[in-house]
């Protein structure tokens, strides 16, 4: 692959500066470089060609088809040259372009899917009363108060970055609302004026007893303008909806992010350049997997969240919510059978993922499927206790002999899973929430200096490194060579989305808006190359000789001697 800058477009193509004069073997080119060069070519900033060295290609054709020195051989040679230049080279380039695009798409989609999984499974704060703030300078900050279920109970607008009088009034408003609605945490969006708003709120209230947390607001504007948001808040404008989304992301990221197109969340790698049909399928699978892994509280979940539960879909999700609104909360999983068009097969698929806390049967709040209730009931009866007592008493569970309950339909692995679930019913696979804050002395790119050590949070992981938010409204890049002191094959082996890290500033490029970071103990250093001993050489030095080549068997064809083999061998030491 060879890329070159289009004459006269150096300024427009500044972000592709690395590819102005680039050459690389197709077989080893990583997906992100392939997609970057293709995008630049599409924007008419670079020219991209894919072909072998012409003289080597012609030499191979002549070796295959030109067998003499006469006039007829010259005609064959001329035909070979013309065929390669006019037909074969172009056909080969087209085929290779398609092949490497498919390979790059598959890798980019895999990276995007893994990042999305980690983002959806981010730690939730839990059922808390939250104040959500969508920050802004000129238009003010939109403020909302949410109850423990994420329902909007109040909204207001404050101007903390205006005059002193406006700032004082804003501080009083924050204090009054926190007391009135017994707020337990404050969520501030990390967009424009985010750091300034966070500092203002922390100064207005006691940040030690009431945490003020920065929340990634990527995609919040997309949600606020969506049909889902208009249906949910028909009487409120975009700014109120955006603030609600910010607050809900702190309470439960999964429940809120499923309402947004995954491509708008910003954790992909050249996501708009890959096969959109394949990308959507992969991302939908990830969302379904995450929703089912966490489980859904059926009496609180939105129809958008229920859509991703196995066996439901959009229509059954709407029917379930309509039934809940008309008849009240579900008291048992069996009551789900009364939902319109929810048949036996759909019930079998979805029941294990839908939770009912405080229901008639304590197993309804666990992942134990209703078809296994009879086994748990039999265990409790054999021990002479109730199902609730069995779930709360570890001593009783230890007395159970699982082999007694093995049947043709329920094997020992299933029984083991049931016992694990009885020990921790309805457990959440997500990590506990940890409060995180940026360095209060750094809020803009101009504040950065090489050598600074700063706390950060990983926002995106790619094949060439990880992007880290350090609180300056511009994510910095930790190149794969700066992720840790050892060799790293894949960045995902070292870091993940939403991971808290400590980074060192290497370089700040203000014109290109690029920040280079490092996570090494000694930033900018390279690990010493590992020298592997050659067993064959060691054996020969001990006095042994290599085995002699065996003669070919009688009647076998002679070995093919490629006269151009040396041209394709890698130079020694490369």
N, C-alpha and C positions, 0 to 999 in steps of 0.2 A: 504494500500500500504506500502510495506517495501522494502527499498533499502539498500544495503550493498556494501562496497568497495571490488573490486576484489583484492585478495592478491597480493602484490608486485607492485601495480599500483598507489600508493599514489601520486607520483610526476606527472605522466601523467594526473591524474584526479584532479589536484589542483583546477581547476575552478569549480569542482563539490563538493568541500569540504563540503558544507552545507548538502549534501545528503549521506555522508559516513555511517551514522547510522540514518536513517530517517524512521519514521513511521507516517502514517496519514490516516484518514478515507477517503475512496473514495468519499463519498457523498459531502464532503466539500473541497476536494483538488482543488485548482485553476488551470486554464489551463496552466499557465506558468510553474508550478512545475511538472505537468504531462508530458509536452513536454520535460522538462529538463531531467527528470529521464529516459524517453524513449530514448532520444538521447544518454545519457551516457550508457544505456544498449546496444544500437546499436553499440557503440564504444568499447564494451567489457571492460568498466571501472567500471561499477556497475552491481550488480544483482538485479533484480526487481521481487517481487512476490506480487500477489494480492489474498488474501484469508482471510476468517474469522479465529478466533481462533479455532484450530482443535477440542479441547475438547468441545467447545460450539456447533460446527456444528454436531459432533457425538451425543451429547446429544439431539439435536433436532430430528435427525433421529431416535434414539432409542425411544423417546417419541411418535413418529408418528407410528412406525412399530413394535416395540417389545411390545407385550401385555401380555406375560406370563413369567414363570420362568423355564419351562421345557426344555428338550433337543432341541425341535423344536424351542423354542425362542432363544436358543443359536446360532442355525444355522442362524436364521434371523438376530441376532445381528452381527454375523460374516459377513454375506452378506452385511449388512449396512455399516460396517467398510470398507470392501473391495470396495464397490461401491463408497463410498466417496473418498477414497484414490486414486483409480485407474481411476475412470471415472468422478464422479460428480465434484470434486474439480477442475480438469483440464478444464472441460467444462464450469464451472462457471467462471473461470479466463479468458478463451478465450472470453466469452460473455462480461464480464465486461471490458476487455481491448478494445474491439471494441467500446463499448458504450462510455467509457470515452475519447477515441481517437476522436470520432465524436464530442463530446461535447467540447473538448479542441480545435479542429480544427475550429469549428464554432466561438468560442470566439476569437481565435487568428486572424482569418480572419476579424472579425468585428473590432478589434482594428487596424489592418493594414489598412483596408479601411478608417476608420475615420482619421488616421494619414495622409494617402495619400490625402484625401480631403483637409485637412488643409494645406498641403504642396503645392498642386496645386493652391489653392486659396490664396497663399502668396501675399503680397503687391508688385505690380510692380513699378519700377522706372518710367516707361513710355517711350515715344519716345524721347530718348536722345542719343547724340553721346557719345559712351562709349569706353574706353580703357580696354581690358581684358588681365589679366596677369596670366599665369599658372606658379607658382613659382617653383624654384628648386635651389639646391646648385651647384653641380658639373657640370651639363649640362646647367646651366643658366636658365633664365626665358624667356619663349616664350611670346611675346607681340603682340597683334593685336589691330587694330582700326576699329570700327564699326560705320556705319552711323545710323541715327535715325530709319531705318527699320531693323537694325541688319545685314546689308550686310557688308562683309569684304572689306575694302578699303586699308589696309596695314598690313604687318606683319614683325616682326623683332625678334632678340634674343639679350638679354642684360645679363651681368654678374655682378650684383650688389654685389655679395658676394665673389668675387675674390680679386684680388689685388686692391690697392688704385687707380691705373691707370684705371683698368676696371670699378671700381665703379664710378669714375668721368665721364668716357665715357658713362656709363649707365644712369647716372643722366642727362647728356646733351641730350641723345637720348629721354628720357621721356619728358623733357621740350620742345624740338623741335617738337615732334609729337603732344603734347597737343596743341601747338600753331597752327601748320599746319592744323590739322583736327578739331580745335575748340572743343576739348574734354570737356564734361560737367560732367563726373564722371569716376572714375577708379574702376574696379572690380578686386579683387585679390582672387584667390582660397585659401581655408583654409587648404590645404594639407601641405606637407613638405615644410619648409621655408616660409610658408604663413605669419606668424607674422613678420618675419624679412623683408620680401619683402614689407609688408604694411608700416613698419616703415621707410624703405628706400625711398619709393615713397612719403610718407608724408614729409620727410626731403628734398626731391628734389623739390617739388612744394609747393604751398601755399594751405595747406589742408583746410583752412577756406573757400576759394572760390571754391575749386575743391574737393569734397568729395572722400575719398578713402574707399571703402566698402569691407569687407570680405564677400565672397560668398561661400556657401556650394557646394563643387565640387563633392559630392557623385554621382557616375554614369557617370561622364564626360569621364572617360577613356573607359567606355563601349560604349558610343556614338561615340567617336573618332575612334573606331575600327569597327563600325557597317557599314552595307551596305548603310544605309541612309547617313552617313557622307561621305562615299566614292563617292556616287553619287553627293552630294552637293559640295564637295571640292576634285575633282579627282586629282588636281595638287599640293595638300598640304599634309604634313605628319601628323601623329597622334597628335603631340604636338600643331600644329596650330589649328587643329579641336577642341582639348580640350580647348584651350584658347578662341576660338570663343564661345563654349558652356558656358564657365564661364561668358563671357560678356553678352551673350543673356539672361542668367538666371537673371541677374540684370534688364534688360530691361523688360522682360515679362517671369516670371517663367513658366507659364502654357504652352505657345507656345513651349518652349524648352524641358520641362520635358516629354511631350507626345511622344517625339522621343525615350525615354529610357524605357526599360522594368521596370515597377514599382518595381519589386523584386530587382533591382540593386540600388534603390535609398536609401535604408537603413533605412526605417521607420517601419519595421515589427517586429514581435515577434515570433521567431522560424519559420520564413516564409518557410524555406526549409524542414521543417518536417511535414507540413500540406498537405492536399489534394490539389495538384497543379491545378487540373481541376477546383475545386470550388474556389480556390484562384484567378485564372485568370479571371473567370467569374465575381467575386465580384469586382476586381480591374478595369476591363474594364467598368463595370457599373458606377463606381465612376468617371472615366475619362470622360465618355460620359456626365454624370450629370454636372461635373464642366465646361466642354467646352460649353455646352448648356446654363448654367447659366450665363457665362461671355459673350458669343456671339463671333463671328468670323468675322473679317474684310476680306471679301472675296477677295479683290484685293491685299492683302498682305500675307495671310495665306499660309503655306506650305501644301503639300498634306497630310503629317502626321497629322497635326492638323485638316484638313478638314475631315479626315477619321472618327473622333469621333463625327461629327455632325450628329444628328438624320436624317435618311433617305438617307445618302450618302454611306458610306462604302469606302473601299480602291479603287475600280475600278472607281466609280463615282468621287471620289476626284481627281484621276489622270486625268480623262477626263476634269474636271473643270479647273485644272491648265493648261492642254494642250490647252484648248480653250482660256484661258486668255493670254497665251504666244503667240498664233497665231493671235488673233483678238484684243488684247489690253484689258485694264481694263473694267470691267463691269460698265455700267452707270445706271443700274436699276435692280431691282430684276426680272422684267419680262424677261430681257435678259438671265437669267439663264435657261430659257426654251429651249434655243438654244443649250445647252450643250448636247453632244452625250449621249444617253441612259438615260437622266434625264427626266423621265416621269411625268405625272400629280401627281401621288401619292407621288413620291420622292420630287417633288417641294412643295407639301402641307406640308410635314414633315419638310423639311430643311429651307424653306424660312424665317421663323420667327427668326432663329438663325444666319442667314448670314446678315451682315451689309455692307452697301455701303455708305461711307462718301462722301459728295459732289456730290451725284447722282442727277438724274433728279427730283426725288420725295424726299422731306425731310423726309418722313416716312421710306424710305429705310435705314436710319441710326438708326432706333429705333427697338424695339422688337414687334411693331405692325405688325400683320400678314397681307399679301396682301389681304386676304379675308375680312379684316375689314377696308380697305382703304375707301370703299364707305361710311361707317358710319362716319368716320372722315371728309370726304369731305362734307357730308350732314350737319354736325355740323357747318363747316366753312361757307357754303352757307347760312344757316339760320341766322348766325351772320353777314353776309355781309363782310367777310374777307377771306384771303387766309389761307391755311393750315399752312404755316410758321408763319404767324401772330398769329394764334391760339396757336401754340407751344411756342411762345415767350412771350405771354401776359397772365399773370395769371388772370387779370381782365376779359378777354373774356371767359376764361374757367369757371369762377365762374357763368357766366350767363347761362350755359348749363343745361337743365333739362334732366337728363339721362333717366327718365321714358318715354320720348317721342320717344326714339330710341330703346326701347326694342322690339325684334322680336322673332319669333320662333327659329331662329338660333343664336341670340346674346342676352344673358340674362344680367341682371343688374350686376352680378359679373364681367363679361367680360368687360362691359362698364366702370366699376370702375377701372379695371386694365389698360384699354386704357387711361383713364384720368391721372392715375398715371404716365404712360409712357410719355404722352405728356408733363407733367411737367418737367421730367428729361429724355429726349430721349437718349437712348444708355448708360444709367448709368452703371457703373462698380460696381458689388456687393463687390469687394475686398476693403479691408481697404487701406487708403492712406499710402504711403511709409514713413517710419521713419528711419532716419540714426541711426545706432547702431555701437558701438565700444567697444572693450575689454579693460581691465585694461592694460595700457601701461607698467606697472612695472612687469607684470606676463606673461611669454611666455612659460615656461616649467613646467613640473610636479615638478621639484626640487625647483621651486620658491614658491610652495604652503606651507602654514603653517596653522594648525588648528586655527580657529577663524577669518580668513580673510573673508571679505565681498567683493564679486566680481560681476560684471554684467555678465550675461550669456544669452544664447538663447536656447530654448528647441528644441532638435533635434529629440526626439522620446518619445512617451508616451506608457507605457505598463500597465498591470494590477497591477504591484507591485511598480510602481513609474514612474519617468520621468528622461530621460537623458538630461543633459544640457552641452552645449559647452561653456567653459569658456576661450577658447583661448590657450590651452596647448597641443593640438593635441591628447587629450584623454578626452572623455566625462565623466563627473561625474554623479553619480546616486543620485537623491533625492528620498529616499524611501517614500512609501505612508504615513508612519507615520511621515514624516518630511515635508510634503507638506504645511501644514498650521496649525494654532493653534486649529482648530476644527477637529472633526472626519470627515474623508474622506472615503467614500465608494468606489468611483471610481476615479482614478487620472484624467480622462478626465473631471470630473466636476470642476476641479481646474485649470488645465493648458492645453495648446494645442501646437501643433507643430508650430515653428517659433515665439512663444511668448517670449517677452523680460522679464527677471526676474532678481532679485537680490538674490544671494545665499550666504550661509556661509559655509566655509570648516569645516567639522567635523573630517575627518580622511583621510590620504593618505597612501595607501598600495602599495609601489613601486614594491615589488616582483610580486604581482598579478595584477599590473597595475589597481588598483581600487581607485576611488576618491569618498568619501562619502560627500554629500552636504545636506544642510537644507535650507528651505524657511520659517522657523518659526521665530517669533519675538524673542523667547528664544530657540535657537537650542538645541536639545537633551532632552528637557523636554517632559513629557507626560501629556495630559490633564486629569484633575480629572474625575474619573468615575461618570457618571450620575446615581443617585439612584432614581429609580421610585417607587412611593408609590403603595402599593398593595391595590386596592379598596376593594377586598374581606376581607382582614385582617382589614382594617379600619372599614368596616361595622360590622364585628364580634366584634371588640373592643367597638363599640357603643351599644352593648347589644343584637344584633340579632344573631340568630343561623342558621347554614347551613340547607338547606332543607333536610328532611329525604329521604333516597333512597326508591323508589317505588317498591313494590313487583312485580315479574314477572306475566304476565297474565296466567290464567289457560290454560294448554295445550301447552304453548310455551316451546321450548327447553331450557335447563339450559345454563347459560353463560359459555363460554369456559374459563377455568382456565389454563393459560400458566405457567407451573412450572418453566420456565426459564426466566420469564419476568424481574426479578430483575437483571439478568446477562446483560440485554441490556439497562437498565436504566443508564443515565449519573449520575455520582457521584454528590452529592449536592455541590454547590459552584464552580463547574468547568465552 
